[in-house]
Amino acid sequence: MLKQDELKEVVDIAIELSTTKDESRLLQKILLTAIRIADCDAGTLYLENNGNLEFKIMETLSLNIRHGMESSIDLPPIPVSDDVTNACGYSAYTRELINIHNVDSRETLEWSGHEKYDKLIGYDTKSMLVVPMITFDDELVGVLQLINAFDANGNPTDFSNDDEYIARTLGALAAVSIINMRYTREMKLQMKSFVDAFAKAIDERTPYNGSHTKKVTKYCKMIAKHMNRLYETGECDDYFDENRMDQLIMAASLHDIGKMVVPLTIMNKATRLEEHLNDIEKRFELLKAYYEIDYLKGIILEPEYKEKTRYLDRQLEFIKQINTMDYVDDASIEIIKDISKKGYTTRSGELIMYLTEYETECLEIRKGTLTNRERCQMENHVVLTGMILDKVHFNSKYNNVEKIAMGHHEYLDGSGYPYGLKAEQLMLESRILAVADIYDALTSTDRPYKKPISQEKAFKIIEDMAEKGKLEIRLVRYLKEAVYEAE
């Protein structure tokens, strides 16, 4: 009959197994508890792998041997088979408990398999209790083996019915715990592979975005790890445990998934006009031809003809400069407006404007390459990110991923997009993502619409943004410290 303290110990380990995340420590806890309650000298725990039982944890009290945690076990695996010479392999094969009172007596079967292992470690096996660890649906997880039971006086004895009950119970608990742990690990790997696949698709869709997601993810991780180091020294109140770190990394990997549906003509727009510059060049050549015909027909005089062609040549060069200029000032805007008002009427009555409405809009862009409409489409990628991620079932451990990703273009003062959220509405993770995203955008060397700037200048810009209340200053400082420490 089990003692009350032994029953309590079984209940305690059941509770502990349900919360343990470290498989090696879980296995060790199972084995040591079984050895202690069964009052035996040794035990081994095996896990099944491709038809074999692999040694994972081994404990022998009399020889002061402990393998599996601090050191590896250099012993050959045991095949799961109907070979009756090996109790562990046979127990795993039949899914049956085996209680051997004296291995040397050859009571029913030739249990001689232990002999080579005894020779390897210099041991003398007498009694043996072997329990297969199987799940409710008969999936073999491994085998729990206990060796050399003692009675109350320390003399060798047989394993009792209570010992069998304990071993069965611990084996069942272990099987369920290990399988649950593996399923959890597989789910995380599956989720990670899904995230990595989408991140790859995002970055591969356009040349300049080839490494953006990876770098933003890297910077987010650097900030979080730096905060953890400061937390350990009492310099920071925020800490990223494994799950919180996983959510941050996942959100960083998916933050631009909405760009999958943004037109490439916008994503890859390196200049204000792009291919429309060719249209203007061809149109200006056509206009020059029309003016030449008018001159030859005597419709206009030579001075006027020369002036018009010179004007077209000058303005085309000016347009080419504006097309790639970093910033367009007021004076240049006025010249563009003047050009856009001019046109030519053919003999058939067709009006050919020097510039189309869209070309004019592009040339009047103060900074960058996108028109207001195109910028709205680009900025809408955040909304699209939310719409896509809303269709993904994130379990409770990842339920903040969408919210974090959605906040990467929001500013603390409410001037960001798409929702104009303010500081109190933004998670710390979103603030970190915003800093990382801006820093990479500034320093990236593969953007077609801008030249990269130095680390020093980039940090000056985001520090200025922080001083203006847009970014969290300590996060900018953490990234700066982490980046310089990594060099």
Long-range contacts (C-beta under 8 A, 24 or more apart in sequence): 1-162, 2-162, 2-165, 2-166, 6-37, 6-166, 9-33, 9-36, 9-37, 10-37, 10-166, 10-169, 10-170, 13-170, 13-173, 14-173, 17-173, 17-174, 17-176, 17-177, 18-177, 20-177, 20-181, 21-181, 23-178, 23-181, 24-56, 24-57, 24-68, 24-69, 25-69, 26-174, 26-177, 26-178, 26-181, 27-56, 27-57, 27-68, 27-174, 27-178, 28-57, 28-68, 28-69, 30-144, 30-170, 30-173, 30-174, 31-57, 31-59, 31-144, 32-59, 33-170, 34-144, 34-146, 34-166, 34-167, 34-170, 35-59, 35-61, 35-146, 37-163, 37-166, 38-129, 38-146, 38-149, 38-159, 38-163, 38-166, 38-167, 39-149, 39-150, 39-151, 40-127, 40-129, 40-146, 40-147, 40-148, 40-149, 40-150, 40-159, 40-163, 41-147, 41-148, 41-149, 41-150, 42-123, 42-146, 42-147, 42-148, 43-144, 43-145, 43-146, 43-147, 44-88, 44-145, 44-147, 45-142, 45-143, 45-144, 45-145, 45-174, 46-78, 46-88, 46-92, 46-142, 46-143, 46-145, 47-141, 47-142, 47-178, 48-80, 48-92, 48-140, 48-141, 48-142, 48-143, 49-77, 51-79, 51-80, 52-77, 52-78, 52-79, 52-80, 53-77, 53-78, 53-79, 53-80, 53-88, 53-89, 53-92, 53-142, 53-143, 56-142, 60-121, 60-123, 60-147, 63-121, 63-122, 63-123, 65-121, 75-117, 75-120, 78-113, 80-140, 83-113, 84-109, 84-110, 84-111, 85-109, 85-110, 85-111, 85-112, 85-113, 86-111, 86-113, 86-114, 87-111, 87-113, 87-114, 87-128, 87-130, 87-145, 88-113, 88-130, 88-143, 88-145, 89-113, 91-130, 91-131, 91-132, 91-143, 92-132, 92-140, 92-142, 92-143, 94-132, 95-132, 95-134, 95-138, 95-140, 96-132, 97-129, 97-130, 97-131, 97-132, 97-164, 97-167, 97-168, 98-128, 98-129, 98-130, 99-128, 99-129, 99-130, 99-158, 99-159, 99-164, 100-127, 100-128, 100-129, 100-130, 101-127, 101-158, 101-159, 102-126, 102-127, 103-127, 103-128, 126-156, 127-156, 127-157, 127-158, 127-159, 128-159, 129-159, 129-163, 129-164, 129-167, 131-164, 131-167, 131-168, 131-170, 131-171, 132-171, 133-171, 133-172, 133-174, 133-175, 133-178, 134-171, 134-172, 134-175, 135-175, 135-176, 135-179, 136-176, 139-175, 139-179, 141-174, 141-175, 141-178, 141-179, 142-174, 142-175, 142-178, 144-170, 144-171, 144-174, 188-246, 191-250, 191-398, 192-250, 195-250, 195-253, 195-254, 196-253, 198-253, 198-254, 198-257, 199-253, 199-254, 201-260, 202-256, 202-257, 202-259, 202-260, 205-259, 205-260, 205-264, 205-267, 206-259, 206-264, 206-267, 206-268, 207-268, 207-446, 207-448, 208-268, 208-444, 208-446, 208-447, 208-448, 209-256, 209-259, 209-267, 210-446, 211-444, 211-446, 212-256, 212-440, 212-441, 212-444, 213-252, 213-253, 213-255, 213-256, 215-440, 215-444, 216-252, 216-255, 216-433, 216-436, 216-437, 216-440, 217-249, 217-252, 217-253, 219-435, 219-436, 219-439, 219-440, 219-479, 219-483, 220-248, 220-249, 220-252, 220-432, 220-433, 220-436, 221-245, 221-248, 221-249, 221-252, 222-479, 222-482, 222-483, 222-486, 223-432, 223-435, 223-436, 223-475, 223-478, 223-479, 223-482, 224-248, 224-432, 225-482, 226-478, 226-479, 226-481, 226-482, 226-485, 227-478, 230-478, 238-428, 243-397, 244-429, 246-397, 246-398, 247-397, 247-398, 247-400, 247-401, 247-404, 247-429, 248-404, 248-429, 248-432, 248-433, 250-398, 250-401, 251-400, 251-401, 251-402, 251-404, 251-405, 251-408, 251-429, 251-430, 251-433, 252-405, 252-433, 252-436, 254-385, 254-389, 254-401, 254-405, 255-385, 255-404, 255-405, 255-408, 255-433, 255-437, 256-381, 256-385, 257-384, 257-385, 257-388, 257-389, 257-405, 258-380, 258-381, 258-382, 258-383, 258-384, 258-385, 258-386, 258-387, 258-388, 259-381, 259-384, 260-384, 260-388, 261-381, 261-384, 262-377, 262-378, 262-380, 262-381, 262-384, 263-377, 266-370, 266-374, 266-377, 266-378, 267-378, 268-448, 269-369, 269-370, 269-374, 269-448, 269-449, 270-369, 270-448, 270-449, 271-323, 271-324, 271-369, 271-449, 272-322, 272-323, 272-324, 272-362, 272-363, 272-365, 272-369, 273-319, 273-323, 273-359, 273-362, 273-363, 276-356, 276-358, 276-359, 276-362, 277-319, 277-320, 277-323, 279-356, 279-359, 280-316, 280-319, 280-355, 280-359, 281-316, 283-352, 283-354, 284-312, 284-315, 284-316, 284-354, 286-352, 287-312, 287-344, 287-352, 287-354, 288-312, 290-344, 290-346, 290-352, 291-344, 312-354, 315-339, 315-354, 319-363, 322-363, 323-363, 326-367, 327-366, 327-367, 328-363, 328-364, 328-365, 328-366, 328-367, 333-364, 333-366, 336-360, 336-363, 336-364, 337-364, 368-449, 368-450, 369-449, 379-409, 379-417, 379-418, 380-418, 382-406, 382-408, 382-409, 382-417, 382-418, 383-418, 400-427, 400-429, 403-427, 403-430, 404-429, 404-430, 404-433, 405-430, 405-433, 406-430, 407-431, 407-433, 407-434, 408-433, 408-434, 408-437, 409-434, 409-437, 410-434, 411-465, 411-469, 411-470, 411-471, 412-469, 412-470, 412-471, 412-472, 413-468, 413-469, 413-470, 415-470, 416-470, 423-472, 431-471, 431-472, 431-475, 432-475, 434-471, 435-462, 435-471, 435-472, 435-475, 435-476, 435-479, 436-479, 438-462, 438-465, 438-471, 439-479, 455-483
